[in-house]
Amino acid sequence: MTADAFAFLDAAKRRGATWDLVVSDPPSFAPNEKVVPRALAAYRSLHKACADVLAPGGVFCAASCSSHVDARAFATTLDDAALGRGDLRILEMRGAPPDHPTLAAFPEGRYLKFVVLA
């Protein structure tokens, strides 16, 4: 299926569709530091739309490859207020896997984030 994610999720919510597993892995929302506030708003909107179609007891995975959005800021897009529900908890928060090493002196290289909530 090819569709705008926001439109797809909105239509799914209106139909009452839910899934046991929802994975969000959009392209970078923050190509530069100037747009970080707008990127965080976009993540909140996308994550809320995903949470709206997540079945009770389901698992929600959220990823980000935005180098200008750090893990702490990304986590704020996944809190109870952002998701509009209080039953989800962060089970895991990961960065790049071992086959994607980064240099200690180059923190910007640690831009991959993956969060599992249930």
SULNOR-V461692 format. One record per residue. PHI is phi in whole degrees, -180 to 180 (999 if undefined). PSI is psi in degrees with one decimal (NA if undefined). BURIAL is I if it has 16 or more other ideal C-beta (glycine too) atoms within 10 Angstrom, else O. Layout:
BEGIN
{{PHI & PSI & BURIAL} {PHI & PSI & BURIAL}}
END
This chain:
BEGIN
{{999 & 137.5 & O} {-117 & 122.7 & O} {-163 & 157.7 & O} {-66 & 127.8 & O} {-59 & -43.0 & O} {-64 & -43.5 & O} {-66 & -42.4 & O} {-61 & -48.1 & O} {-67 & -38.0 & I} {-63 & -44.8 & O} {-64 & -39.4 & O} {-63 & -42.9 & I} {-62 & -44.7 & O} {-62 & -31.8 & O} {-79 & -14.0 & O} {84 & 15.9 & O} {-73 & 141.7 & O} {-139 & 157.8 & O} {-131 & 150.3 & O} {-77 & -23.3 & O} {-135 & 127.0 & O} {-127 & 127.5 & I} {-119 & 126.9 & O} {-115 & 118.6 & I} {-143 & 70.6 & O} {-77 & 167.3 & O} {-67 & 169.9 & O} {-56 & 129.4 & O} {-94 & -8.4 & I} {-131 & 83.4 & I} {-72 & -13.8 & O} {-152 & 168.0 & O} {-64 & -31.3 & O} {-63 & -30.4 & O} {-98 & 9.7 & I} {-56 & -46.2 & I} {-58 & -41.8 & O} {-67 & -37.9 & O} {-64 & -43.8 & I} {-63 & -38.1 & I} {-64 & -39.9 & O} {-66 & -42.3 & I} {-61 & -44.0 & I} {-60 & -44.0 & I} {-64 & -45.2 & O} {-65 & -44.2 & I} {-67 & -36.6 & I} {-64 & -42.9 & I} {-63 & -37.8 & I} {-67 & -44.1 & I} {-63 & -31.7 & I} {-66 & -22.6 & I} {-111 & 9.3 & I} {-86 & 124.8 & I} {-65 & 150.1 & O} {-54 & 134.3 & O} {81 & 3.3 & O} {-80 & 176.3 & I} {-118 & 130.0 & I} {-116 & 124.9 & I} {-114 & 128.4 & I} {-125 & 130.1 & I} {-122 & 156.2 & O} {-147 & 138.3 & I} {-119 & 21.0 & I} {-82 & 110.3 & I} {-68 & -22.7 & I} {-89 & -2.2 & I} {-111 & 110.7 & I} {-80 & 171.6 & I} {-61 & -38.7 & I} {-65 & -46.1 & O} {-65 & -40.2 & I} {-61 & -40.0 & I} {-62 & -28.6 & O} {-68 & -17.4 & O} {-85 & 1.2 & I} {-124 & 14.7 & I} {-84 & 175.0 & O} {-56 & -42.5 & O} {-66 & -42.0 & O} {-67 & -40.3 & I} {-84 & -18.9 & I} {73 & 24.0 & O} {-155 & 153.1 & O} {-112 & 11.6 & O} {-98 & -0.9 & O} {-103 & 137.5 & I} {-128 & 147.4 & O} {-73 & 119.3 & O} {-91 & -37.6 & O} {-147 & 146.6 & O} {-137 & 117.3 & I} {-125 & 162.6 & O} {-114 & -147.2 & O} {-65 & 145.0 & O} {-76 & 169.9 & O} {-57 & -27.6 & O} {-83 & 9.1 & O} {-131 & 62.3 & O} {-68 & 155.1 & O} {-128 & 158.0 & O} {-87 & 139.8 & O} {-59 & -34.6 & O} {-82 & 1.1 & O} {-129 & 73.3 & O} {-62 & -24.8 & O} {-62 & -20.9 & O} {-73 & -12.7 & O} {-95 & 58.9 & I} {-95 & -14.7 & I} {-80 & 132.4 & I} {-134 & 140.1 & I} {-143 & 122.3 & I} {-122 & 135.0 & I} {-113 & 124.5 & O} {-122 & 145.7 & I} {-154 & NA & O}}
END
